[in-house]
Amino acid sequence: MSASLEKGIQALKEQVDSSVASFFSSCVHCGMCADACVFYTETGEPELTPITKTEPLRRIWFSEYTLIGRLMKTLGLAKRVDEQLLSDWETLVYDSCSMCGRCSMVCPVGNDITEMIRRTREGIAAAGHAPEGLIGATQRSVTIGSPMGVRLPALQAQIKHIEKDTGMSVPLDVEGAEYMLLLSSMEIMNFPEFIEAIAKIFDKAGATWTISSEAFEATNAGIQIGVSDIAATLVQRVVDAAEKLKVKTVISPECGHAYMAIRWEGPNLIGKPYNFKVRHILEVLDDFREQGRLTLTGKESQKLTYHDPCQIARRGGVIDEPRNLINMFAENFVEMPENGKMNWCCGAGGGVASIERAEDLKLLAFKHKKSQLDAIHVEAIVSACSTCRMQFEESLEEYHMDIPIISLTETIAEHIAEDK
Amino acid sequence: MNEIEFLSWVRGPGFQIATVIFVAGIIIRLGETLLLGRKANLAEAKGSEMSSGLRTVAARMLPPDRETFKRSTFTIVAGYIFHIGLFVTIFLYAPHILLIKDVIGFGWPALPSQIVDAFTVVSLIALLAILLHRLTDKVLRHLSGPEDYIVWFVTIAPLLTGYLAFHRLGGSPVMMLAIHILSVELLMVLFPFTKLMHTFTLFLARWYNGAISGYRGVES
């Protein structure tokens, strides 16, 4: 057995616990997960059925953790996990799964299939079969601190621009601030308006905040590629910075998996609870709203809808907050046919957007979102995830749909009452 | 071995062997699953694991949301029909209740045999349709292996042989009853080592699903 295969098998073994064993014991091969997956519904390819993507983990569970499986393994009858299997499964678990979690919502026996795929990635990555794009993003995250290779001077340059344009300050490394803001590289490079929006909103709300020069990156490539050690290293950087600056709350920005990483997986990855809170920016804004610290002026009369980013809504638990906020300024808000925890994925999450060869599949997967949009005829889409936003921008253009996709935080900032 | 001897074997030693494998197998399977354990969640909770888990155990018993129902109508409807049919035929048929009473010491009221008979026919039709679906649907064909067909066979066999024995079809009544009991024993022996185990493990699976999701504040 090669060393890499051994590592892969070991990583898979570490993923088996009583939940995984219950899930595999319960699957009756009913196929309902296929109908819940954009990668199946838009391609019609049965190989992309979600539960199929967990086969390497299933084999390890069966042959190592069940009596009958161990017996069959001894007799040479159990299906093995080999180099070929892990290599064949690379595209299944990475290119054609956005970790959206919809399959986990419909499985009649209750399997959290998404969690099973997430764990299968650990084995495939450990055996060296992760996609190049994700490996690159992970390496840059570890060495540079950002999957896109964004360094501190780039952030400082953006901050300088914003401060010059708006006259407001963007606090860096302020000890004792209430909130510490994390940013995705995409926001720093493509959507710096987000930082400007935060400055404006927090100023009006009278909340102190800061960005850490040592840990400003919110994204966690370790989560996407499925390497827990690296994911933990990246989480630890944020924890260290938050402790150093003695902040009360760390804010996860408009990025789906960043929230999953820092809010839900983080403490489990580093093996201890935080001594600060982690909130998604929409949760913070909704708190401001409740406390009467968010006064908006003017309404949006155009017909709007909200796209729930999977990791923030279904997998993250932030579902009501964006709707409360949208109600503050929208006169004509409509929901998509299936929304909130049952929303359909845009097709780009879970690392798919970083995989070059998955470009066509990603566009194809968007077709489900397109059909949802076709049903409601809106003039603008509000959302809260940079990856969704990029996917919408590319796909809407590809499918000749002239609908702007806007950030919820930025829209709130535009409606902030100037006189307080 | 003549018919009578065959019947008394399946009723006596045969049934005992099957029961031991069935019970011991289930205990082993549940034990090897639960003993794996699971790490406590260290993230700050947004909801309760226990109540969300229990909620999902119950919720997935009910039909799903309308759109999911539309997408998987056949699987859901046929699934309900044969599961309800199996429940009625196994647990609400007078002779079965008598047998259970013999083993565990207490029983419950039965349904009239004509009604159980009707449930049997409907379940048989549903199971045949399910097989046809499995053989023709591209996703199901992709997912299915020998175990899926074996499990289908050992599930329909007791229903079919029971139906034949009840209507005195297909051979001598003694022989048909013996074959019926043997088919049940086959089901019991394979039960712990196949996907039939979902009967028990789905409660665990649903609980974990609900707990994972509920901890983050989402009802799954």
Contacts between the chains, C-beta under 8 A, distances in Angstrom:
chain1	res1	chain2	res2	distance
A	16	B	36	6.5
A	17	B	36	5.1
A	17	B	37	6.4
A	17	B	38	4.6
A	17	B	39	7.1
A	18	B	33	5.8
A	18	B	34	5.5
A	18	B	35	7.6
A	18	B	36	4.4
A	18	B	37	5.6
A	18	B	38	4.8
A	18	B	204	7.4
A	18	B	208	7.6
A	19	B	38	5.5
A	19	B	204	7.9
A	19	B	205	7.8
A	19	B	208	4.0
A	19	B	212	7.4
A	20	B	36	7.9
A	21	B	32	7.3
A	21	B	33	4.3
A	21	B	36	5.4
A	22	B	33	5.7
A	22	B	201	5.1
A	22	B	204	3.8
A	22	B	205	4.4
A	22	B	208	5.8
A	23	B	205	5.2
A	23	B	208	7.2
A	25	B	29	6.8
A	25	B	33	6.1
A	25	B	195	7.9
A	25	B	197	5.1
A	25	B	198	6.9
A	25	B	201	4.0
A	25	B	204	7.9
A	25	B	205	7.5
A	26	B	195	7.8
A	26	B	197	7.5
A	26	B	198	4.3
A	26	B	201	4.5
A	26	B	202	4.7
A	26	B	204	7.5
A	26	B	205	4.2
A	27	B	195	6.6
A	27	B	198	7.3
A	28	B	195	5.2
A	28	B	198	5.3
A	29	B	140	7.0
A	29	B	143	4.3
A	29	B	144	5.9
A	29	B	148	5.4
A	29	B	195	7.1
A	30	B	75	5.4
A	30	B	79	7.1
A	30	B	140	7.9
A	31	B	72	7.8
A	31	B	75	6.7
A	31	B	137	6.8
A	31	B	139	4.2
A	31	B	140	5.0
A	31	B	143	5.9
A	32	B	68	7.7
A	32	B	72	4.8
A	32	B	75	5.9
A	32	B	76	7.9
A	34	B	139	4.5
A	35	B	68	7.4
A	35	B	71	4.1
A	35	B	72	5.3
A	36	B	68	7.0
A	36	B	71	7.7
A	40	B	139	7.4
A	44	B	138	7.8
A	46	B	138	4.7
A	46	B	139	4.6
A	46	B	141	7.2
A	46	B	142	3.6
A	46	B	143	7.6
A	47	B	142	6.6
A	49	B	139	5.4
A	49	B	142	6.4
A	49	B	143	6.3
A	51	B	143	7.0
A	52	B	142	7.0
A	52	B	143	6.9
A	65	B	32	6.5
A	65	B	36	6.5
A	66	B	29	7.4
A	66	B	32	6.0
A	67	B	28	5.8
A	67	B	29	8.0
A	67	B	32	6.2
A	68	B	193	5.0
A	104	B	209	6.3
A	104	B	213	7.5
A	104	B	220	6.8
A	105	B	220	5.8
A	106	B	64	5.9
A	106	B	68	5.0
A	106	B	72	7.6
A	107	B	60	7.8
A	107	B	209	7.4
A	108	B	60	5.8
A	108	B	64	7.8
A	108	B	76	7.7
A	108	B	79	7.2
A	108	B	202	8.0
A	109	B	60	7.4
A	109	B	198	5.3
A	109	B	201	7.8
A	109	B	202	4.1
A	109	B	205	5.3
A	109	B	206	7.0
A	110	B	56	6.1
A	110	B	57	7.4
A	110	B	60	5.3
A	110	B	202	5.9
A	110	B	205	4.1
A	110	B	206	3.0
A	110	B	207	7.5
A	110	B	208	7.3
A	110	B	209	4.3
A	110	B	210	7.3
A	111	B	205	5.5
A	111	B	209	6.7
A	112	B	208	6.6
A	112	B	209	4.7
A	112	B	212	5.6
A	112	B	213	7.6
A	115	B	212	6.5
A	263	B	43	6.6
A	264	B	43	5.1
A	264	B	216	6.0
A	265	B	43	7.6
A	266	B	43	6.9
A	267	B	42	3.8
A	267	B	43	4.7
A	267	B	44	7.8
A	268	B	39	6.9
A	268	B	41	6.4
A	268	B	42	5.2
A	268	B	43	6.5
A	271	B	42	7.3
A	272	B	42	6.4
A	273	B	42	4.9
A	273	B	43	7.6
A	273	B	44	7.2
A	274	B	44	7.4
A	277	B	44	6.7
A	278	B	44	7.5
A	313	B	218	7.8
A	314	B	218	6.3
A	315	B	216	7.0
A	315	B	218	7.6
A	316	B	216	6.2
A	316	B	218	7.9
A	317	B	46	5.0
A	317	B	47	7.5
A	317	B	216	4.1
A	317	B	217	3.2
A	317	B	218	5.0
A	319	B	218	7.1
A	337	B	67	7.1
A	338	B	65	7.7
A	338	B	67	5.5
A	341	B	218	5.4
A	341	B	219	7.2
A	341	B	220	7.5
A	342	B	65	6.2
A	342	B	67	7.4
A	342	B	68	7.9
